[in-house]
């Protein structure tokens, strides 16, 4: 992982030397010049977003953006934020970075210097690490809304960042306990080959071994290009595992479940948090997913706030649309920032906004808190009554996170 991070940062430094030249950034087409209107600055606040809106990760990027847009719509429909007695509305400005960290760096500069954003949401660890290279420096500091479960983004102690989902290394032990206690200690491996999957695989395998389990051969495949997983699954099943460790985007993860069941596998599955069970059960019958351990879909959360949020989302985007974690958590995160800006009395001072996060997270109105956020920890990672699930008899059974 260190090599990956180092390479990202080297690339970022090269690109930021170019992007940081304000004249060059300001010359980019199609943007509003920052500070061009005193009235705009007074009655609106820009929230930036740089994420994948084209290519293989476009659905993921779209879902993250939808959460932000929903939050902004709700705030604006209520009249806007109350900043020192003045009503201020939210404006979402989004740019496609195609999941490329160097493009994230350029996009963030553009959103800050041209559009006046003081908060930029980024939904991938490479882009977040790239933006960390300059978000606390220069005349226009900004906050990173960090949507990733990659714990490496916390290593720099960036003071102008809020991590949104739970760190994935916190999932290893409870996932392993749930799967091992139900099925056994032999762990078959068919993970993805992308960097995120490699780190997940490394960490989860170590935890499984520490808990007395046996990790079998790694039959990793590229989830982004592979369409027939039967060969890799057959190799994994030849070692007679009790549990299969899998995970990447939801669709290929579901196809691995299907291949395993069609080859006679009766055991359980552990899926990385990148895959969403509620998307997988649109691809394969949920009965094939019996024994699967993963993140609990929001629909089944024991949260009094979730049903109204899901209803509102489906009324806006369609009854068959799933309100997945990227949507609900980014919605909640922006609502936390809105409350923090109101408490701090500013949309322009990143340090004051960050200082108000803890109080903001504890005083969030219920209708703006579908995941029942309980606070922000010392690392500025959002904390909630996180729930995992095991699928039993074709149904999602919530498991409290220990």
C-alpha positions in Angstrom: 0.0 0.0 0.0 2.9 2.3 0.8 4.1 2.0 -2.8 0.6 2.8 -4.1 0.3 5.9 -1.9 3.9 7.1 -2.7 3.2 6.8 -6.5 -0.1 8.7 -6.1 1.6 11.5 -4.2 4.5 11.7 -6.7 2.0 12.0 -9.5 -0.1 14.5 -7.5 3.0 16.8 -6.8 3.7 16.9 -10.5 0.2 17.8 -11.5 -0.4 20.2 -8.6 2.6 22.3 -9.6 0.7 23.0 -12.8 -2.8 23.1 -11.3 -1.8 25.5 -8.5 -1.0 28.2 -10.9 -4.1 30.2 -10.4 -3.9 31.9 -13.8 -3.8 28.6 -15.5 -6.7 27.3 -13.5 -8.7 30.4 -14.0 -8.3 30.0 -17.8 -10.1 26.7 -17.8 -13.4 27.0 -19.8 -16.9 26.8 -18.4 -16.5 27.9 -14.8 -17.7 30.9 -12.8 -14.9 33.1 -11.5 -14.6 33.0 -7.7 -15.7 36.2 -6.1 -17.2 37.6 -9.3 -20.4 38.6 -7.6 -20.8 39.9 -4.0 -24.5 38.9 -4.1 -23.6 35.3 -5.1 -21.1 35.1 -2.2 -23.7 36.4 0.2 -26.7 34.2 -0.6 -25.1 30.9 -1.8 -22.4 28.5 -0.8 -20.7 26.1 -3.3 -20.1 22.5 -2.4 -17.7 20.8 -4.7 -17.6 17.3 -5.9 -14.9 15.4 -7.9 -15.7 11.8 -8.7 -16.1 9.2 -11.5 -19.1 10.2 -13.6 -18.0 8.3 -16.7 -16.4 4.9 -17.2 -16.7 1.7 -15.2 -17.2 3.5 -11.8 -19.8 5.9 -13.1 -22.7 4.4 -11.2 -20.8 4.6 -7.9 -19.9 8.2 -8.6 -23.4 9.1 -9.6 -24.8 7.6 -6.4 -22.4 9.6 -4.2 -23.3 12.8 -6.1 -27.0 12.0 -5.8 -26.7 12.0 -2.0 -25.2 15.5 -2.1 -27.8 16.8 -4.5 -30.6 15.4 -2.3 -29.2 17.1 0.7 -28.8 20.4 -1.1 -32.4 20.2 -2.4 -33.7 19.5 1.1 -31.7 22.4 2.6 -32.8 24.8 -0.1 -36.4 23.7 0.0 -36.4 24.7 3.7 -35.1 28.2 2.8 -31.4 27.5 3.1 -28.9 27.5 5.9 -29.1 30.1 8.7 -25.6 31.7 8.8 -25.6 34.5 11.3 -29.3 35.3 10.7 -28.8 35.3 6.9 -30.3 32.6 4.6 -27.7 30.9 2.4 -28.5 28.3 -0.2 -26.4 25.4 -1.3 -25.1 25.0 -4.9 -23.5 21.7 -5.9 -20.7 21.9 -8.5 -19.5 18.6 -9.8 -16.7 17.5 -12.1 -15.8 14.1 -13.6 -12.3 12.8 -12.6 -12.8 9.3 -14.1 -11.4 7.8 -10.9 -8.0 9.3 -11.7 -6.2 11.0 -8.8 -4.3 13.4 -10.9 -7.5 14.7 -12.4 -9.0 14.9 -8.9 -6.2 17.3 -8.0 -6.9 19.6 -11.0 -10.7 19.4 -10.4 -10.3 20.3 -6.7 -8.2 23.4 -7.6 -10.8 24.4 -10.1 -13.7 24.0 -7.7 -11.9 26.0 -5.0 -10.4 28.8 -7.1 -13.0 29.2 -9.7 -16.2 28.2 -8.0 -15.4 29.2 -4.5 -15.9 25.8 -2.8 -14.7 25.5 0.8 -15.8 21.9 1.0 -15.0 19.3 -1.8 -16.4 15.8 -1.6 -14.2 13.1 -3.2 -15.4 9.4 -3.2 -12.1 7.5 -3.8 -8.9 7.2 -1.7 -6.5 8.0 -4.5 -8.2 11.3 -5.2 -8.4 12.1 -1.5 -4.7 11.4 -1.0 -4.0 13.7 -4.0 -6.1 16.5 -2.5 -4.4 16.2 0.8 -1.3 17.5 -0.8 -2.6 21.0 -0.9 -6.0 21.4 0.9 -4.4 22.9 4.0 -2.1 25.2 2.2 -2.3 28.4 0.2 -4.8 31.3 0.3 -7.9 29.1 -0.3 -7.9 26.2 2.2 -10.7 23.8 1.9 -12.2 20.8 3.6 -12.2 17.3 2.0 -15.5 15.3 2.4 -13.7 11.9 2.2 -16.0 9.1 1.1 -13.7 6.0 1.4 -13.3 3.3 4.0 -9.5 3.2 3.3 -7.8 3.9 6.6 -4.6 5.1 4.9 -6.2 8.5 4.4 -6.0 9.1 8.1 -2.3 8.6 8.4 -1.4 12.2 7.6 -3.6 13.6 10.3 -5.1 16.1 7.9 -7.0 18.6 10.0 -9.4 19.7 7.2 -11.0 16.4 6.4 -14.0 14.4 7.5 -14.0 10.6 6.7 -17.5 9.5 6.0 -17.9 5.7 6.0 -16.5 3.4 8.7 -12.8 2.3 8.2 -12.8 -1.1 6.5 -10.2 -2.5 8.9 -12.9 -2.2 11.6 -15.0 -4.7 9.7 -12.5 -7.5 9.6 -13.0 -9.1 13.0 -16.8 -8.9 13.1 -17.2 -10.2 9.5 -14.8 -13.1 10.3 -16.6 -14.0 13.5 -20.0 -14.1 11.8 -18.8 -16.2 8.9 -16.4 -18.5 10.9 -19.0 -19.3 13.6 -21.6 -20.3 11.0 -19.6 -22.2 8.4 -16.1 -23.0 9.5 -12.4 -21.9 9.3 -11.4 -22.7 5.7 -11.4 -19.5 3.7 -11.4 -19.7 -0.1 -10.3 -16.6 -2.0 -11.7 -15.1 -5.2 -11.1 -11.3 -4.6 -10.5 -8.5 -7.1 -7.1 -7.4 -8.3 -7.6 -3.6 -8.0 -5.6 -1.8 -5.3 -8.5 -1.4 -2.9 -9.3 -5.1 -3.1 -5.7 -6.1 -2.5 -5.5 -4.1 0.7 -8.8 -5.5 1.9 -7.6 -9.0 1.0 -4.4 -8.6 2.9 -6.0 -7.2 6.0 -8.9 -9.6 6.1 -6.6 -12.7 5.5 -4.4 -11.6 8.4 -7.4 -11.3 10.7 -8.8 -14.6 9.6 -5.5 -16.3 10.5 -5.2 -14.5 13.8 -8.6 -15.9 14.7 -7.4 -19.5 14.0 -8.7 -19.8 10.5 -6.9 -21.2 7.4 -6.5 -19.0 4.3 -6.4 -21.0 1.1 -5.0 -20.1 -2.3 -5.6 -16.6 -3.6 -7.5 -16.9 -7.0 -7.8 -13.2 -7.6 -9.4 -12.0 -10.8 -10.0 -8.6 -12.4 -13.6 -7.8 -11.6 -13.5 -4.9 -14.1 -12.8 -7.0 -17.2 -13.7 -10.6 -16.3 -17.2 -11.8 -17.4 -16.8 -15.5 -16.8 -15.8 -16.3 -13.2 -16.4 -20.1 -13.4 -12.7 -21.0 -13.7 -11.5 -19.0 -10.7 -14.4 -20.2 -8.7 -13.7 -23.9 -9.6 -10.1 -23.5 -8.5 -11.2 -22.0 -5.2 -13.8 -24.7 -4.6 -11.3 -27.5 -5.4 -9.8 -26.8 -2.0 -13.1 -27.4 -0.2 -13.5 -24.0 1.6 -16.2 -23.3 4.2 -16.4 -19.6 3.3 -15.5 -17.7 0.1 -14.0 -14.2 0.4 -15.1 -12.1 -2.6 -15.7 -8.5 -3.5 -15.6 -5.7 -6.0 -18.4 -3.9 -7.8 -21.8 -5.4 -7.0 -22.5 -7.0 -10.4 -19.4 -9.2 -10.8 -19.6 -10.0 -7.1 -23.1 -11.4 -7.6 -21.9 -13.4 -10.6 -19.3 -15.1 -8.4 -22.0 -16.0 -6.0 -24.0 -17.5 -8.8 -21.0 -19.4 -10.2 -20.2 -20.9 -6.8 -23.8 -22.0 -6.2 -24.1 -23.5 -9.6 -20.9 -25.5 -8.9 -22.5 -26.9 -5.7 -21.0 -24.6 -3.0 -23.0 -24.7 0.2 -20.9 -22.5 2.4 -20.9 -18.8 3.2 -19.5 -15.6 1.7 -17.7 -12.6 3.0 -18.0 -9.6 0.7 -15.9 -6.4 0.8 -17.9 -3.3 1.5 -17.5 -2.2 -2.1 -20.2 -4.7 -3.1 -23.8 -3.8 -2.0 -26.0 -6.8 -1.1 -29.1 -4.8 -2.1 -27.7 -4.4 -5.6 -26.5 -8.0 -5.8 -30.0 -9.3 -5.1 -31.2 -7.6 -8.2 -28.8 -9.8 -10.2 -29.1 -13.2 -8.5 -32.0 -14.6 -6.4 -31.4 -13.7 -2.7 -31.6 -17.3 -1.8 -28.2 -17.8 -3.6 -26.8 -15.3 -1.1 -27.7 -17.3 2.0 -24.8 -17.2 4.4 -23.4 -13.9 2.9 -21.9 -11.5 5.4 -21.7 -7.9 4.4 -23.0 -4.4 5.1 -26.7 -4.2 6.0 -28.8 -2.4 3.4 -30.3 0.9 4.7 -33.8 -0.5 4.0 -33.3 -3.0 6.9 -31.6 -0.7 9.4 -33.3 -0.5 12.7 -33.5 3.3 12.2 -36.7 5.3 12.6 -35.2 7.9 10.2 -34.4 5.5 7.3 -37.9 4.7 5.8 -38.7 8.4 5.2 -35.4 8.9 3.5 -35.8 5.9 1.2 -39.3 6.9 0.3 -38.1 10.4 -0.6 -35.3 9.0 -2.7 -37.5 6.7 -4.6 -40.1 9.3 -5.2 -37.3 11.5 -6.8 -35.5 8.9 -8.8 -37.8 5.9 -9.2 -39.4 3.1 -7.2 -36.9 0.6 -8.4 -33.8 2.6 -7.4 -31.8 1.5 -4.4 -30.9 4.0 -1.7 -27.4 2.5 -1.2 -24.7 3.6 1.3 -23.1 6.1 -1.1 -26.3 8.0 -1.3 -27.4 7.9 2.4 -23.9 8.5 3.9 -23.0 11.4 1.6 -26.4 12.9 2.2 -25.8 12.7 6.0 -22.3 14.0 5.7 -23.4 17.1 3.8 -26.1 17.7 6.5 -23.4 17.5 9.1 -21.4 20.2 7.3 -24.5 22.3 6.9 -25.2 22.1 10.7 -21.5 22.9 11.4 -21.6 26.0 9.1 -24.7 27.2 10.9 -23.0 26.6 14.4 -19.8 28.3 13.2 -21.6 31.2 11.6 -19.5 30.9 8.4 -19.4 29.2 5.1 -15.9 30.5 4.4 -13.6 29.5 7.3 -12.7 25.8 7.1 -11.1 25.7 10.5 -14.2 27.1 12.2 -16.4 24.7 10.3 -14.2 21.7 11.3 -14.2 22.9 15.0 -18.0 22.7 15.0 -18.3 19.2 13.5 -18.6 17.3 16.8 -21.5 19.4 18.1 -23.1 19.4 14.6 -23.0 15.6 14.4 -24.8 15.3 17.8 -27.5 17.9 17.1 -28.5 16.8 13.6 -32.3 16.8 13.0 -33.7 13.3 12.7 -35.1 13.9 9.2 -31.5 14.8 8.1 -29.9 11.7 9.7 -31.0 8.5 8.0 -28.1 6.5 9.4 -28.6 7.9 12.9 -25.1 9.3 13.1 -23.9 9.4 16.7 -20.9 11.6 16.5 -17.5 12.3 14.9 -14.5 10.6 16.5 -11.1 12.0 17.2 -9.9 11.3 13.6 -13.0 13.2 12.2 -14.5 9.9 11.1 -18.3 9.8 11.2 -19.6 7.4 13.7 -23.0 5.7 13.6 -24.8 2.6 15.0 -23.2 0.7 12.2 -25.0 -2.6 11.2 -23.8 -5.6 9.3 -25.9 -8.4 8.0 -25.9 -12.1 7.3 -28.4 -13.4 4.8 -30.5 -16.3 6.2 -33.4 -18.1 4.5 -33.5 -15.5 1.8 -33.7 -12.5 4.3 -31.4 -9.9 5.6 -30.7 -10.4 9.3 -29.2 -7.3 11.1 -26.1 -7.9 13.2 -25.0 -5.2 15.6 -21.5 -4.1 14.9 -19.2 -5.0 17.8 
